[in-house]
Amino acid sequence: MPARDFESRKQEFLDFYAAQLPTLKAAAASFNALIHAILSNLEGVNIAKFECRVKTADECVRKFKRKYRNFVEDQSEDYAIQDYITDLIGVRVVCLYEDEPPAIMSRVREYFDVIEITDKTSPMEDSESEFGYKGIHMDLRLNAQQAQLTEHQAYADQAFELQIRTIIQDSWSELDHKIKYKKSIPTNLKRRINILSALFELADREFLQIRNETSQALALSRAEDEAEGAFGDGLSDNNEPLDAFSFVAFGHKHFPGYEFDPQKVEFFLDELLHDFAVRHAGWLFAVVQKHVTTVRHYKADFQHRYPSSSFNPFTVMRHCLYLEDKQRFRKTLRNSAREAFEEWLQRQPANSTSED
């Protein structure tokens, strides 16, 4: 087919693109919002980010020339460039772990018809020597139920591409795109790129293993805590090092219903270790059990006077430590909190704050 015919097809596409761009942008935002809504609270899946975009006209033309032009012109048939650009609209979902995409795909199938799936992960995993971008691309269209909804009717026939990647795969893809002339670079540089890609793949696998082993350790710690029962009265001789697993297990048992934020746990344990030299789990837990009844009485009184105040388990433990050794743990409480607690203690009848 003569070059002038391609130029005419190109101009037709540019005219089509300019006319459709507002609708394409609105459709991209709508698809992104729906994907966000159906995946945000998906159990067992951690979403790092959602993104959407409309491919630029120049990108579309370059893709057509690279992948399809020779083929369609060899067929000597009429064509429209837009018919070959299935990812004109793209939505990207970036999750944390490499075992999460199947659950994402399953949920997506409940709302969209799948036109085609391109699995860029399996070929890499089945190869002994190939490394590179891994991810899943799904060409989608709203299913009949979703297409009937008023807010979706304008985009009922619009296809789009959903990319599903882990955060490591996404990082590699961004970096990989910056490497120029990959197909013609010297062998030693290709080898270095392969090594780097393999390291990214290893990182993906290791993050998953760390997550699984962390969950197993936490479950084991909870099971051991339940089996042992209460730590008992008084200070324990247990020399087990204080760590997040034992702390969270203890917290879930003695403060049921409270969700211990990992960052808050690490901050609290770091403070105990470095500021107050608290190193042993048994000692901390015994102190909490020794004084928790008194502190809960104070908490009830405090929240009665200040209904909107917060008094979470970390605050309870800080007050327990202060009761155990007011000099050593003086700075576990702010001045105002310490003064309010002391004022309350002074109002209590003699021996009412001592516990057997």
C-alpha positions as CSV (number, residue, x, y, z in Angstrom):
1,M,0.0,0.0,0.0
2,P,1.5,3.4,-1.0
3,A,2.9,5.6,1.7
4,R,0.3,8.3,0.9
5,D,-2.4,5.8,1.9
6,F,-0.8,5.4,5.3
7,E,-0.6,9.1,5.7
8,S,-4.3,9.4,4.9
9,R,-5.1,6.7,7.5
10,K,-2.9,8.5,10.0
11,Q,-4.7,11.8,9.4
12,E,-8.1,10.0,9.8
13,F,-6.8,8.6,13.1
14,L,-5.6,12.0,14.3
15,D,-9.0,13.4,13.5
16,F,-10.7,10.6,15.3
17,Y,-8.5,11.0,18.3
18,A,-9.0,14.7,18.6
19,A,-12.8,14.3,18.4
20,Q,-12.9,11.4,20.9
21,L,-10.3,12.7,23.4
22,P,-12.7,14.3,25.9
23,T,-14.8,11.1,25.9
24,L,-11.7,8.9,26.2
25,K,-10.5,10.9,29.2
26,A,-13.9,10.7,30.9
27,A,-14.1,7.0,30.2
28,A,-10.6,6.5,31.7
29,A,-11.6,8.3,34.9
30,S,-14.8,6.2,35.1
31,F,-13.0,2.9,34.6
32,N,-10.3,3.9,37.1
33,A,-13.0,4.8,39.7
34,L,-14.8,1.5,39.2
35,I,-11.6,-0.5,39.5
36,H,-10.6,1.5,42.6
37,A,-14.1,0.8,44.2
38,I,-14.1,-2.9,43.6
39,L,-10.5,-3.6,44.6
40,S,-9.9,-1.2,47.5
41,N,-11.3,-3.5,50.2
42,L,-10.5,-6.8,48.6
43,E,-9.5,-9.2,51.4
44,G,-6.0,-10.4,51.2
45,V,-4.9,-7.9,48.6
46,N,-2.8,-4.8,49.3
47,I,-3.1,-2.1,46.6
48,A,-0.2,0.4,46.4
49,K,-1.7,2.6,43.7
50,F,-4.2,3.0,40.9
51,E,-3.4,4.9,37.7
52,C,-5.1,5.7,34.5
53,R,-4.1,7.4,31.2
54,V,-5.1,7.9,27.7
55,K,-2.4,7.0,25.2
56,T,-1.2,10.0,23.2
57,A,-1.9,10.2,19.5
58,D,1.8,10.0,18.7
59,E,2.2,6.9,20.9
60,C,-0.7,5.2,19.1
61,V,0.7,5.9,15.7
62,R,4.2,4.7,16.7
63,K,2.7,1.5,18.1
64,F,0.7,0.8,14.9
65,K,3.8,1.4,12.7
66,R,5.9,-0.9,14.9
67,K,3.5,-3.8,15.4
68,Y,0.8,-3.7,12.7
69,R,1.6,-1.6,9.6
70,N,3.5,-4.1,7.6
71,F,1.0,-6.8,8.3
72,V,-2.1,-4.9,7.3
73,E,-0.5,-3.3,4.3
74,D,0.6,-6.7,3.1
75,Q,-3.1,-7.8,3.2
76,S,-4.0,-4.9,0.8
77,E,-7.2,-4.3,2.7
78,D,-8.7,-1.1,4.0
79,Y,-8.0,-0.4,7.7
80,A,-8.4,2.1,10.5
81,I,-5.5,2.6,12.9
82,Q,-7.8,2.9,15.9
83,D,-9.0,-0.7,15.4
84,Y,-5.6,-1.9,16.3
85,I,-5.0,0.1,19.4
86,T,-6.6,-1.9,22.2
87,D,-4.9,0.0,25.0
88,L,-6.0,3.5,24.0
89,I,-7.3,3.7,27.5
90,G,-5.1,2.1,30.2
91,V,-5.7,1.5,33.9
92,R,-2.9,0.2,36.1
93,V,-3.2,-1.5,39.5
94,V,-0.1,-1.9,41.5
95,C,-0.2,-4.4,44.3
96,L,2.4,-5.4,46.9
97,Y,2.9,-9.1,46.6
98,E,3.2,-11.5,43.6
99,D,0.5,-13.9,44.9
100,E,-2.2,-11.1,44.8
101,P,-2.9,-10.7,41.0
102,P,-5.1,-13.9,40.8
103,A,-7.5,-12.4,43.3
104,I,-7.5,-9.1,41.5
105,M,-8.3,-10.8,38.2
106,S,-11.1,-12.9,39.8
107,R,-12.8,-9.7,41.2
108,V,-12.4,-7.9,37.9
109,R,-14.2,-10.7,36.0
110,E,-17.3,-10.0,38.1
111,Y,-17.7,-6.6,36.6
112,F,-16.0,-6.8,33.1
113,D,-16.0,-9.0,30.1
114,V,-12.5,-10.2,29.3
115,I,-11.6,-9.7,25.6
116,E,-8.0,-11.0,25.9
117,I,-5.4,-11.7,28.6
118,T,-1.7,-11.2,28.0
119,D,0.3,-12.9,30.7
120,K,3.8,-11.5,30.7
121,T,4.7,-13.4,33.9
122,S,4.5,-17.1,32.9
123,P,6.9,-17.0,29.9
124,M,9.6,-15.5,32.2
125,E,9.0,-18.0,35.0
126,D,9.1,-20.9,32.5
127,S,12.4,-19.8,31.0
128,E,15.8,-20.6,32.5
129,S,17.6,-17.6,31.0
130,E,15.1,-14.9,30.2
131,F,14.5,-12.0,32.6
132,G,12.5,-8.9,32.1
133,Y,9.1,-7.2,32.6
134,K,6.5,-9.4,34.4
135,G,2.9,-8.4,34.7
136,I,-0.6,-9.2,33.5
137,H,-2.5,-7.2,30.9
138,M,-6.3,-7.7,30.5
139,D,-8.3,-6.2,27.7
140,L,-11.7,-5.5,29.2
141,R,-15.1,-4.2,28.4
142,L,-18.0,-3.5,30.9
143,N,-20.2,-6.6,31.3
144,A,-23.9,-6.4,30.5
145,Q,-25.0,-5.6,34.0
146,Q,-22.5,-2.8,34.4
147,A,-23.2,-1.4,30.9
148,Q,-26.8,-0.9,31.8
149,L,-26.1,1.4,34.7
150,T,-26.8,5.0,33.9
151,E,-23.3,6.2,34.8
152,H,-21.7,3.7,32.5
153,Q,-23.9,3.8,29.4
154,A,-21.7,6.3,27.6
155,Y,-18.8,3.9,27.8
156,A,-20.6,0.6,27.4
157,D,-18.8,-0.4,24.2
158,Q,-15.4,1.1,25.1
159,A,-12.6,-1.4,25.6
160,F,-9.6,-0.6,27.8
161,E,-6.4,-2.3,29.0
162,L,-5.9,-3.2,32.7
163,Q,-2.3,-3.7,33.8
164,I,-1.7,-5.6,37.0
165,R,1.7,-5.5,38.5
166,T,3.5,-5.8,41.8
167,I,5.3,-2.7,43.1
168,I,8.6,-4.4,42.2
169,Q,7.4,-5.2,38.7
170,D,6.2,-1.6,38.3
171,S,9.6,-0.2,39.4
172,W,11.4,-2.5,37.0
173,S,9.2,-1.4,34.2
174,E,9.8,2.3,34.8
175,L,13.5,1.7,35.0
176,D,13.6,-0.6,32.0
177,H,11.9,2.0,29.8
178,K,14.8,4.4,30.5
179,I,17.4,1.9,29.1
180,K,18.0,2.9,25.5
181,Y,19.0,0.6,22.7
182,K,18.5,-2.6,24.7
183,K,18.4,-4.8,21.5
184,S,21.7,-3.6,20.2
185,I,23.8,-3.0,23.3
186,P,27.0,-5.0,23.9
187,T,26.7,-8.5,25.4
188,N,28.3,-7.5,28.7
189,L,25.7,-4.7,29.2
190,K,22.9,-7.2,28.3
191,R,24.2,-9.5,30.9
192,R,24.2,-6.7,33.5
193,I,20.6,-5.9,32.6
194,N,19.7,-9.5,33.0
195,I,21.4,-9.7,36.4
196,L,19.6,-6.6,37.5
197,S,16.2,-7.9,36.3
198,A,16.9,-11.2,38.2
199,L,17.6,-9.2,41.4
200,F,14.2,-7.5,41.0
201,E,12.5,-10.9,40.5
202,L,14.3,-12.2,43.6
203,A,13.2,-9.1,45.6
204,D,9.6,-9.8,44.6
205,R,9.9,-13.4,45.8
206,E,11.7,-12.5,49.0
207,F,9.1,-9.8,50.0
208,L,6.4,-12.5,49.6
209,Q,8.4,-15.0,51.7
210,I,9.0,-12.4,54.4
211,R,5.3,-11.6,54.5
212,N,4.4,-15.3,54.8
213,E,7.0,-16.0,57.5
214,T,6.0,-12.9,59.4
215,S,2.4,-14.1,59.4
216,Q,3.5,-17.6,60.5
217,A,5.6,-16.2,63.3
218,L,2.8,-14.0,64.6
219,A,0.3,-16.9,64.5
220,L,2.8,-19.1,66.4
221,S,3.4,-16.4,69.0
222,R,-0.4,-16.0,69.5
223,A,-0.8,-19.8,69.8
224,E,2.0,-20.1,72.3
225,D,0.5,-17.2,74.3
226,E,-2.9,-18.8,74.4
227,A,-1.4,-22.2,75.4
228,E,0.6,-20.7,78.2
229,G,-2.4,-18.7,79.5
230,A,-1.8,-15.6,81.6
231,F,1.8,-14.6,82.5
232,G,0.8,-14.5,86.1
233,D,1.2,-11.9,88.9
234,G,4.4,-10.2,89.7
235,L,7.4,-9.8,87.5
236,S,8.2,-12.8,85.3
237,D,11.7,-14.4,85.0
238,N,11.0,-15.0,81.3
239,N,14.0,-13.7,79.4
240,E,12.5,-14.0,75.9
241,P,13.5,-10.9,73.9
242,L,10.8,-8.4,73.4
243,D,9.8,-8.3,69.7
244,A,6.8,-7.3,67.6
245,F,5.4,-10.8,67.3
246,S,5.2,-11.5,71.0
247,F,4.0,-8.0,71.7
248,V,1.1,-8.1,69.2
249,A,0.1,-11.6,70.4
250,F,-0.1,-10.3,73.9
251,G,-1.9,-7.2,72.8
252,H,-4.6,-9.1,70.8
253,K,-5.2,-11.4,73.8
254,H,-5.5,-8.7,76.5
255,F,-6.9,-5.8,74.3
256,P,-9.3,-7.7,72.0
257,G,-10.8,-5.7,69.2
258,Y,-7.9,-3.2,68.9
259,E,-6.0,-3.2,65.7
260,F,-2.3,-2.8,66.4
261,D,-0.8,-0.6,63.7
262,P,2.7,-2.1,62.8
263,Q,4.3,1.4,62.7
264,K,3.0,2.3,66.1
265,V,4.2,-1.1,67.5
266,E,7.7,-0.6,66.1
267,F,7.8,3.0,67.4
268,F,6.7,1.9,70.9
269,L,9.1,-1.0,71.1
270,D,12.0,1.1,69.8
271,E,11.2,3.6,72.5
272,L,11.1,1.0,75.2
273,L,14.4,-0.6,74.1
274,H,16.4,2.6,73.5
275,D,15.0,5.0,76.0
276,F,14.1,2.7,78.9
277,A,16.2,-0.5,78.3
278,V,13.1,-2.8,78.4
279,R,14.4,-5.9,76.6
280,H,12.4,-8.8,77.9
281,A,8.8,-9.7,76.8
282,G,7.9,-11.4,80.1
283,W,8.9,-8.5,82.2
284,L,6.8,-6.0,80.2
285,F,3.8,-8.2,80.1
286,A,4.0,-9.0,83.8
287,V,4.2,-5.3,84.6
288,V,1.1,-4.6,82.4
289,Q,-0.9,-7.4,84.1
290,K,0.2,-6.2,87.5
291,H,-1.1,-2.7,87.1
292,V,-3.7,-2.9,84.3
293,T,-6.7,-3.0,86.6
294,T,-5.7,0.3,88.3
295,V,-5.1,1.9,84.9
296,R,-8.4,0.8,83.5
297,H,-10.2,2.4,86.5
298,Y,-8.3,5.6,85.7
299,K,-9.1,5.3,82.0
300,A,-12.9,5.0,82.8
301,D,-12.7,8.0,85.0
302,F,-10.7,10.0,82.5
303,Q,-13.0,9.2,79.6
304,H,-16.0,10.0,81.7
305,R,-14.6,13.5,82.2
306,Y,-13.3,13.8,78.6
307,P,-15.6,11.7,76.3
308,S,-13.7,12.6,73.1
309,S,-10.3,11.6,74.5
310,S,-8.2,8.7,73.2
311,F,-6.9,6.1,75.6
312,N,-5.6,3.2,73.5
313,P,-3.7,0.1,74.7
314,F,-0.3,1.9,74.2
315,T,-1.5,4.6,76.6
316,V,-2.6,1.9,79.1
317,M,0.8,0.3,78.9
318,R,2.6,3.6,79.4
319,H,0.6,4.2,82.6
320,C,1.3,0.7,83.8
321,L,5.1,1.2,83.3
322,Y,4.9,4.5,85.2
323,L,3.1,2.9,88.1
324,E,5.8,0.2,88.2
325,D,8.7,2.7,88.5
326,K,7.7,6.4,88.5
327,Q,11.3,7.5,88.3
328,R,12.5,5.2,85.6
329,F,9.4,5.6,83.4
330,R,8.6,9.2,84.1
331,K,9.0,10.2,80.5
332,T,6.7,7.6,79.2
333,L,3.9,10.1,79.9
334,R,3.7,13.7,78.9
335,N,3.8,16.2,81.7
336,S,0.1,16.9,81.5
337,A,-0.8,13.2,81.4
338,R,1.5,12.4,84.3
339,E,0.1,15.3,86.4
340,A,-3.5,14.2,85.7
341,F,-2.7,10.6,86.6
342,E,-1.0,11.6,89.8
343,E,-3.9,13.8,90.7
344,W,-6.3,10.9,90.2
345,L,-4.0,8.6,92.3
346,Q,-4.0,11.0,95.2
347,R,-7.8,11.0,95.3
348,Q,-8.0,7.2,95.6
349,P,-8.5,5.6,99.0
350,A,-5.4,4.2,100.6
351,N,-4.3,0.8,99.2
352,S,-7.0,1.0,96.5
353,T,-4.3,1.2,93.8
354,S,-2.2,-1.7,95.1
355,E,-2.9,-5.0,93.4
356,D,-2.2,-8.5,94.7
